[in-house]
Amino acid sequence: MIVLGIDPGTAVTGYGVVRARSMRAAGDAELLECGVIRTHPSAPLAARLSDIYEGVRELIERHQPQALAVEDVFYARNVRTTVVLGHARGVVLLAGQQAGLAIYEYPPADIKKAVTGNGAATKEQVQFMVTKLLRLKSAPTPADAADGVAAALTCVLRAGVMRMLEAAR
């Protein structure tokens, strides 16, 4: 199973593509690609959203994932920030829906907890654990890319747990 994980943002959208050899543990997964989609800071919001959408579509085309894992909206102190982030998530969800992917949305604290065991983990802790879980030589950078990988790993881990529960029934 290939999972595309996305950490949406209008300036920087992090992504990670993970292949799970089995759905038992993150240690059975391998990182295929990670990075960020950067938009031009002075571009209008509509242009930035278009860039994010096209970037996600290209990733879907290149890797042919079966699932899309997206970090859910967190509520920022600034309402405008929350609304703009929602726009970025919207175009990511649209790209996944149009490609026919199974879509999973996880709150940031759930992603951190799944990967580090601590829902209040720092970005550095997420980077460290992603590196360990995937047996990488170095941490994915920037941190937004590691967050995209963490979203994909959360999907892998949760799918493994669900399969084990179904098998136990």
C-alpha positions as CSV (number, residue, x, y, z in Angstrom):
1,M,0.0,0.0,0.0
2,I,1.3,3.5,-0.9
3,V,0.2,6.4,1.2
4,L,0.7,10.1,0.4
5,G,0.8,12.2,3.6
6,I,0.2,15.9,3.4
7,D,0.9,18.7,5.9
8,P,-1.0,21.6,4.2
9,G,0.0,25.2,4.2
10,T,-0.3,28.1,1.8
11,A,3.4,29.0,1.8
12,V,4.8,25.5,2.3
13,T,2.9,22.2,2.0
14,G,4.9,19.3,3.3
15,Y,4.5,15.8,1.8
16,G,5.7,12.3,2.3
17,V,5.1,9.2,0.2
18,V,5.4,5.9,2.2
19,R,5.1,2.3,1.0
20,A,3.9,-0.1,3.6
21,R,5.2,-3.6,2.9
22,S,2.8,-5.0,5.5
23,M,0.3,-3.2,7.7
24,R,1.8,-4.4,11.0
25,A,4.2,-1.6,11.9
26,A,5.8,1.6,10.7
27,G,9.1,-0.3,10.7
28,D,7.8,-2.3,7.7
29,A,7.4,0.9,5.7
30,E,9.8,2.6,3.4
31,L,10.0,6.3,2.4
32,L,9.7,6.7,-1.4
33,E,9.9,10.5,-1.5
34,C,9.4,13.6,0.7
35,G,9.7,17.3,0.3
36,V,7.7,20.5,0.1
37,I,5.5,22.3,-2.4
38,R,6.5,26.0,-2.1
39,T,4.3,28.8,-3.3
40,H,5.4,32.3,-4.2
41,P,4.9,34.5,-1.1
42,S,3.6,37.5,-3.0
43,A,1.2,35.5,-5.3
44,P,-2.6,35.9,-4.8
45,L,-4.2,33.2,-2.7
46,A,-5.9,31.7,-5.8
47,A,-2.6,31.2,-7.5
48,R,-1.0,29.7,-4.5
49,L,-3.9,27.2,-4.1
50,S,-3.6,26.3,-7.8
51,D,0.2,25.6,-7.3
52,I,-0.6,23.4,-4.3
53,Y,-3.4,21.5,-6.2
54,E,-1.1,20.9,-9.2
55,G,1.8,19.8,-7.0
56,V,-0.4,17.2,-5.2
57,R,-1.8,16.0,-8.5
58,E,1.7,15.5,-9.8
59,L,2.6,13.5,-6.7
60,I,-0.5,11.3,-7.1
61,E,0.3,10.8,-10.8
62,R,3.9,9.9,-10.1
63,H,3.4,7.5,-7.1
64,Q,-0.1,6.2,-7.7
65,P,-1.0,6.0,-3.9
66,Q,-4.0,4.1,-2.7
67,A,-4.5,6.5,0.3
68,L,-4.2,10.2,1.1
69,A,-3.5,11.2,4.8
70,V,-4.0,14.9,5.5
71,E,-3.3,16.8,8.7
72,D,-6.6,18.2,9.9
73,V,-7.2,21.9,10.6
74,F,-5.8,23.2,13.9
75,Y,-7.4,26.3,15.3
76,A,-4.9,29.1,15.3
77,R,-5.3,32.2,17.4
78,N,-5.6,34.2,14.2
79,V,-8.9,33.3,12.5
80,R,-7.6,34.3,9.1
81,T,-4.8,31.8,9.4
82,T,-7.2,29.0,10.2
83,V,-9.5,30.0,7.2
84,V,-6.5,30.2,4.8
85,L,-5.2,26.8,6.0
86,G,-8.7,25.4,5.3
87,H,-8.4,26.6,1.7
88,A,-5.1,24.7,1.3
89,R,-6.6,21.6,2.8
90,G,-9.5,21.9,0.5
91,V,-7.5,21.8,-2.7
92,V,-5.5,18.8,-1.3
93,L,-8.7,17.0,-0.5
94,L,-10.1,17.8,-4.0
95,A,-7.0,16.4,-5.7
96,G,-7.3,13.2,-3.6
97,Q,-11.0,12.9,-4.2
98,Q,-10.7,13.4,-8.0
99,A,-8.0,10.6,-8.1
100,G,-10.3,8.2,-6.3
101,L,-8.1,7.8,-3.2
102,A,-9.2,6.7,0.2
103,I,-8.8,9.9,2.3
104,Y,-7.9,10.0,6.0
105,E,-7.8,13.2,8.1
106,Y,-5.9,13.3,11.4
107,P,-5.7,16.1,13.9
108,P,-2.0,17.3,14.5
109,A,-2.0,15.8,18.0
110,D,-3.1,12.4,16.7
111,I,-0.3,12.4,14.2
112,K,2.3,13.4,16.8
113,K,1.0,10.7,19.2
114,A,1.0,8.0,16.6
115,V,4.6,8.7,15.6
116,T,6.2,9.8,18.9
117,G,3.8,8.6,21.6
118,N,3.3,12.2,22.7
119,G,0.5,14.4,21.2
120,A,2.3,17.5,22.2
121,A,5.7,16.5,20.6
122,T,7.9,19.2,19.0
123,K,8.7,19.3,15.3
124,E,12.2,18.1,16.2
125,Q,10.8,15.0,18.0
126,V,8.6,14.2,15.0
127,Q,11.6,14.5,12.7
128,F,13.7,12.2,15.0
129,M,11.0,9.5,15.3
130,V,10.3,9.6,11.5
131,T,14.0,9.0,11.0
132,K,14.1,6.1,13.4
133,L,10.8,4.4,12.3
134,L,11.9,4.5,8.6
135,R,15.5,3.7,9.4
136,L,16.7,6.8,7.5
137,K,20.3,8.2,7.6
138,S,19.1,11.7,8.3
139,A,15.8,13.4,9.2
140,P,13.6,14.6,6.5
141,T,13.9,18.4,6.0
142,P,12.4,20.8,6.3
143,A,10.1,20.0,9.2
144,D,7.1,20.4,7.0
145,A,8.3,17.4,4.9
146,A,8.7,15.3,8.1
147,D,5.2,16.3,9.1
148,G,3.9,15.0,5.7
149,V,5.8,11.7,6.3
150,A,4.4,11.5,9.8
151,A,0.8,11.9,8.4
152,A,1.5,9.0,6.0
153,L,2.9,6.8,8.8
154,T,-0.1,7.6,11.0
155,C,-2.3,6.1,8.2
156,V,-0.1,3.0,8.0
157,L,-0.1,2.5,11.7
158,R,-3.9,3.0,12.1
159,A,-4.6,0.7,9.1
160,G,-2.5,-2.0,10.8
161,V,-4.3,-1.6,14.1
162,M,-7.7,-1.8,12.3
163,R,-6.7,-5.0,10.5
164,M,-5.5,-6.6,13.7
165,L,-8.8,-5.7,15.4
166,E,-10.8,-7.2,12.5
167,A,-8.7,-10.3,12.5
168,A,-9.3,-10.7,16.3
169,R,-13.1,-10.7,15.8
